[in-house]
Amino acid sequence: MPNMSTKKHVMPTQDPEVRACNFLEVATGYTLEDAVSEAERCLHCPTKPCVSGCPVHINIPEFIEHVKKQEFEEAYKVISESSSLPAVCGRVCPQESQCECYCIRGKGSMPKKDANGQIVKDENGKPVMEKSEGVAIGRLERFVADYHNANNKEKPVKPAPNGHKVAIIGSGPSGLTCAGDLAKLGFKVTVFEALHVAGGVLVYGIPEFRLPKAIVQKEVDNLKALDVDIETNVVIGKTLTVDELFEEGYEAVYIGSGAGLPKFMNIPGEGLKGVLSANEFLTRINLMKAYKGDVDTPVNHSKRVAVVGGGNVAMDAARSARRLGGDVTIIYRRTKDELPARAEEVEHAMEEGIKFAFLTNPTQINGDENGNVKSITCIKMELGEPDASGRRRPVEVPNSNFDIEVDEVIMSLGTSPNPLIKSTTAGLDTQKWGGIIADEETGLTSREHVYAGGDAVTGAATVILAMGAGKKAAAAIAKDLLGE
């Protein structure tokens, strides 16, 4: 019997006042009872619209049916057929704009019920209707992955080698996905990572309170169990070039090097001490554990922090600065309705006491006599006509300048691919802004046997879209090298 509740089960979380002072995971996960009850909300539509909204095309109704029957390992097997990183995706993917937004349960309204299960009626005796929410697909995926990781002790089975070698540049979600799919087909895969730890943006860009690093390491260990080699501290374009990889016997190369080059506003004062990119700030905290204090790569524990930007990275930076003891203000030039960050992350930030200065844009950063940040000058904005993105363009309000006193300014304005691979790989075509040009369906670039995908192609996007690109490229590489 389906669970006809209009609302998805609430995700349990740490109390905001407690979590704002620690880096432990905010969401604590569904209980078994929560997961089964939520799974019973699925209508198992014959057309499976949710699958069409998933970039890696997980068979969502099938895995949810197993959850409903408490067959959690079977559910994990279904997810793993399409996704190499279920515990990661269940935490950080924007399901609300992908699989969940296609869910039929979220398309209509149903009679509201009280705590006793009785239909609530208005003064005229008619049922009070409320909008139904889609099934919590991401939360169920997280539950299944966590259950598997906690209870399954079997190691992945190594497939028979097929005699072909492939190099993967970058160990972020795109590279790990491509590596996993190829390894399962018997390819000898080597992943080259520039940093000293594998995981890419999953370890340097996403805070511990959203994605514990032990979970990423578990996924990396699963790849190693499939005989994938991971070489860290190798900067392709400097330590080795793409051409040298071919000389070493690799028959195809997949570039999944991400987009780690930060953007700035080019306003006066950006060279002051206390101005840094969200990329650097989060890398120091996430990868170098700078929040612990006793480390070689420290980070300021500033009292008053301004974060410029409105995406998920801005939320991550602001919430991290809050946990370091800062009074944090997010400066965003549009309104709350236009924030590109996930609604859940914005809600969590507000619960944790982070302030928002909407319709506000910096024009200058001001320093003291020692070259340290002391304030940021901003101007009020109003929304005008829509721009090319379809959002209303922010327009300055004349003579509305004002200062906000801060000790630190964190710029979170997006990133672009590092030009190192482009500049050292002859014949590799790129966009003017640095993204590698690659076929959308195969990932093939202008260089024969060189493929690319994820943020290195699109610019900064989502984990699941990067994974989707890695899957497509793996399929194309296999077809190319195996002739199938």
Protein Blocks (a to p, Z undefined) as FASTA:
>chain_A
ZZfbfbdcddddddfklmmmccbdfbgojafklmmmmmmmpgoiaklmmlmmpmnlpafk
lmmmmmmnopaklmmmmmmmmmcblmlmmmmpcfklmmmmmpmklmmccddddfkopacd
dfkopacddddddddfklmmmmmmmmmmmmmccdcdddddehiacddehjbfklmmmmmm
mmmnopacddddfblbehijmlmmmcfklocfklmmmmmmmmmmnopacdehiaehilpc
fklmmmnopabdcdfebjabccdehighilpghiacfklmmmmmmmnommnopacbdcdd
dfbdcdedjbfklmmmmmmmmmnopacddddfbdfklombdfklmmmmmmnopacdehia
cfbdcddfkopafbdcddddddddddfkopacddddehiaccdddfbdcddebjaddfkl
mmmmghiacdfkopacddfklopafbehiacehjllnopadfklmmmmmmmmmmmmmmmm
noZZ
